[in-house]
Amino acid sequence: MAKFGNTVATLFAGAVVGAAVGYLLATDKDKRHEDIEKLKNGLDNLKMKLEKKPADIEQDIYHT
């Protein structure tokens, strides 16, 4: 059964790498740069949300 899990994980990793390579080859440089900036901004926003304390999150939810 462990071999099946390894096989699935390997197939998934290969699909991710293939999709990334396909994206890099299919898009132009400016579009890739814009997408990477959007991703970075999204990750920064997520990081800021995860760093908040529970009391701050409650205040954001109920007092905005």
N, CA, C and O of each residue as an XYZ file, in Angstrom:
256
protein
N       0.812     -1.190      0.000
C       0.000      0.000      0.000
C       0.861      1.262      0.000
O       0.458      2.288     -0.549
N       2.030      1.193      0.606
C       2.913      2.352      0.648
C       3.425      2.697     -0.747
O       3.669      3.864     -1.055
N       3.586      1.673     -1.590
C       4.049      1.924     -2.955
C       3.024      2.715     -3.739
O       3.375      3.560     -4.562
N       1.748      2.438     -3.480
C       0.680      3.169     -4.177
C       0.713      4.651     -3.795
O       0.559      5.510     -4.664
N       0.911      4.961     -2.522
C       1.002      6.346     -2.067
C       2.188      7.066     -2.680
O       2.087      8.233     -3.058
N       3.306      6.374     -2.777
C       4.493      6.973     -3.399
C       4.258      7.227     -4.878
O       4.693      8.243     -5.420
N       3.570      6.303     -5.523
C       3.280      6.463     -6.950
C       2.383      7.666     -7.185
O       2.624      8.453     -8.100
N       1.359      7.812     -6.370
C       0.437      8.940     -6.501
C       1.175     10.252     -6.242
O       0.976     11.229     -6.964
N       2.016     10.278     -5.224
C       2.768     11.491     -4.905
C       3.724     11.854     -6.050
O       3.881     13.029     -6.382
N       4.352     10.855     -6.642
C       5.263     11.097     -7.755
C       4.511     11.623     -8.974
O       4.977     12.546     -9.642
N       3.358     11.041     -9.263
C       2.544     11.521    -10.383
C       2.087     12.956    -10.158
O       2.102     13.766    -11.084
N       1.683     13.268     -8.944
C       1.251     14.627     -8.613
C       2.403     15.612     -8.762
O       2.227     16.689     -9.332
N       3.569     15.256     -8.261
C       4.739     16.139     -8.382
C       5.099     16.350     -9.851
O       5.440     17.464    -10.248
N       5.029     15.308    -10.648
C       5.317     15.438    -12.072
C       4.320     16.338    -12.772
O       4.690     17.118    -13.649
N       3.047     16.233    -12.386
C       2.024     17.090    -12.982
C       2.266     18.557    -12.632
O       2.095     19.436    -13.477
N       2.660     18.818    -11.395
C       2.934     20.192    -10.969
C       4.122     20.759    -11.730
O       4.073     21.895    -12.202
N       5.169     19.989    -11.850
C       6.357     20.453    -12.583
C       6.008     20.674    -14.053
O       6.432     21.664    -14.649
N       5.245     19.766    -14.633
C       4.844     19.914    -16.025
C       3.999     21.147    -16.247
O       4.177     21.851    -17.241
N       3.082     21.417    -15.336
C       2.247     22.614    -15.457
C       3.085     23.880    -15.335
O       2.855     24.851    -16.056
N       4.046     23.874    -14.436
C       4.915     25.052    -14.270
C       5.757     25.299    -15.514
O       5.886     26.440    -15.956
N       6.325     24.254    -16.078
C       7.134     24.404    -17.286
C       6.258     24.864    -18.448
O       6.657     25.735    -19.222
N       5.077     24.288    -18.569
C       4.155     24.702    -19.619
C       3.765     26.156    -19.490
O       3.687     26.869    -20.490
N       3.519     26.603    -18.276
C       3.170     28.008    -18.048
C       4.329     28.917    -18.458
O       4.125     29.940    -19.111
N       5.542     28.535    -18.069
C       6.703     29.361    -18.408
C       6.924     29.454    -19.911
O       7.327     30.500    -20.419
N       6.662     28.370    -20.616
C       6.873     28.370    -22.061
C       5.732     29.033    -22.825
O       5.938     29.528    -23.934
N       4.536     29.050    -22.248
C       3.367     29.525    -22.973
C       3.092     31.018    -22.783
O       2.395     31.611    -23.606
N       3.608     31.634    -21.744
C       3.290     33.031    -21.477
C       4.487     33.928    -21.794
O       5.639     33.494    -21.800
N       4.167     35.185    -22.055
C       5.249     36.133    -22.318
C       5.815     36.656    -20.992
O       5.216     36.476    -19.932
N       6.953     37.292    -21.072
C       7.686     37.722    -19.886
C       6.886     38.725    -19.048
O       6.865     38.616    -17.822
N       6.232     39.692    -19.680
C       5.484     40.709    -18.937
C       4.314     40.095    -18.175
O       4.061     40.456    -17.026
N       3.611     39.180    -18.805
C       2.470     38.524    -18.154
C       2.939     37.697    -16.963
O       2.309     37.716    -15.905
N       4.044     36.971    -17.132
C       4.600     36.183    -16.020
C       4.972     37.092    -14.867
O       4.706     36.770    -13.709
N       5.592     38.238    -15.175
C       6.013     39.162    -14.128
C       4.795     39.682    -13.354
O       4.827     39.760    -12.126
N       3.731     40.034    -14.068
C       2.510     40.504    -13.417
C       1.913     39.419    -12.530
O       1.502     39.690    -11.402
N       1.864     38.198    -13.036
C       1.303     37.094    -12.256
C       2.129     36.813    -11.006
O       1.574     36.539     -9.941
N       3.439     36.880    -11.130
C       4.305     36.642     -9.977
C       4.117     37.747     -8.944
O       4.106     37.468     -7.745
N       3.969     38.989     -9.380
C       3.727     40.089     -8.446
C       2.393     39.912     -7.725
O       2.302     40.157     -6.522
N       1.358     39.487     -8.452
C       0.053     39.229     -7.820
C       0.176     38.126     -6.778
O      -0.389     38.228     -5.689
N       0.910     37.078     -7.112
C       1.106     35.975     -6.183
C       1.855     36.438     -4.936
O       1.483     36.087     -3.816
N       2.912     37.228     -5.132
C       3.669     37.747     -3.988
C       2.780     38.615     -3.093
O       2.822     38.492     -1.869
N       1.979     39.491     -3.702
C       1.093     40.347     -2.913
C       0.067     39.525     -2.155
O      -0.225     39.811     -0.995
N      -0.480     38.508     -2.801
C      -1.443     37.635     -2.136
C      -0.823     36.898     -0.963
O      -1.443     36.769      0.093
N       0.408     36.410     -1.146
C       1.095     35.717     -0.055
C       1.421     36.675      1.088
O       1.333     36.294      2.256
N       1.794     37.909      0.765
C       2.055     38.902      1.807
C       0.782     39.197      2.601
O       0.824     39.300      3.827
N      -0.350     39.333      1.904
C      -1.619     39.577      2.596
C      -1.990     38.403      3.489
O      -2.450     38.602      4.613
N      -1.798     37.191      3.006
C      -2.093     36.005      3.803
C      -1.191     35.951      5.022
O      -1.639     35.611      6.117
N       0.074     36.284      4.838
C       1.021     36.282      5.948
C       0.592     37.288      7.021
O       0.657     36.995      8.215
N       0.153     38.478      6.586
C      -0.285     39.501      7.544
C      -1.522     39.015      8.298
O      -1.634     39.247      9.502
N      -2.446     38.349      7.615
C      -3.654     37.842      8.272
C      -3.318     36.750      9.280
O      -3.928     36.678     10.347
N      -2.350     35.902      8.945
C      -1.981     34.819      9.851
C      -1.203     35.312     11.062
O      -1.181     34.644     12.096
N      -0.569     36.463     10.951
C       0.197     37.011     12.063
C      -0.686     37.736     13.081
O      -0.235     38.044     14.184
N      -1.933     38.006     12.717
C      -2.822     38.721     13.624
C      -3.194     37.847     14.822
O      -3.238     36.620     14.734
N      -3.454     38.505     15.921
C      -3.903     37.817     17.121
C      -5.401     37.541     16.999
O      -6.099     38.247     16.271
N      -5.900     36.532     17.698
C      -7.332     36.222     17.626
C      -8.233     37.403     17.980
O      -9.296     37.557     17.379
N      -7.840     38.227     18.926
C      -8.653     39.380     19.307
C      -8.747     40.378     18.159
O      -9.801     40.975     17.942
N      -7.653     40.563     17.421
C      -7.656     41.460     16.265
C      -8.548     40.929     15.168
O      -9.252     41.693     14.507
N      -8.523     39.623     14.969
C      -9.361     39.008     13.940
C     -10.837     39.183     14.297
O     -11.656     39.502     13.435
N     -11.169     38.972     15.565
C     -12.559     39.148     16.011
C     -13.005     40.586     15.795
O     -14.128     40.827     15.352
N     -12.143     41.535     16.102
C     -12.478     42.936     15.911
C     -12.680     43.241     14.433
O     -13.606     43.972     14.082
N     -11.845     42.706     13.569
C     -11.993     42.908     12.130
C     -13.318     42.361     11.629
O     -13.964     42.976     10.781
N     -13.724     41.219     12.141
C     -14.948     40.568     11.668
C     -16.188     41.334     12.133
O     -17.079     41.619     11.334
N     -16.243     41.663     13.407
C     -17.477     42.214     13.980
C     -17.564     43.728     13.997
O     -18.643     44.275     14.226
N     -16.457     44.421     13.759
C     -16.473     45.860     13.887
C     -16.098     46.596     12.589
O     -15.694     47.758     12.627
N     -16.232     45.927     11.466
C     -15.941     46.613     10.207
C     -17.193     46.771      9.393
O     -17.150     47.327      8.296
